[in-house]
Amino acid sequence: MSNCVYCKKQILTKFIFSLLDLKSKEIQMALNISKSVVSRYLTGERGCPEIDLYIIEKIFGIKVKDYTINE
């Protein structure tokens, strides 16, 4: 297994999903996004800040009202 940053993020994301018992269908319904976006996020093909924020909100029990994306 490669020790790249994306591989570590993918492993961490799957670990958090299992800890919080999150399902891709739950994220699709909550964020109103397609199944392909969620599956690409989980495989590490594509990033999605909305899913990142949703996971942060679930972990800490907070609501993020406003955010900006700096690329």
Secondary structure as GFF3:
##gff-version 3
##sequence-region A 1 71
A	DSSP	alpha_helix	5	20	.	.	.	ID=ss1
A	DSSP	alpha_helix	24	31	.	.	.	ID=ss2
A	DSSP	alpha_helix	35	43	.	.	.	ID=ss3
A	DSSP	alpha_helix	49	60	.	.	.	ID=ss4
###
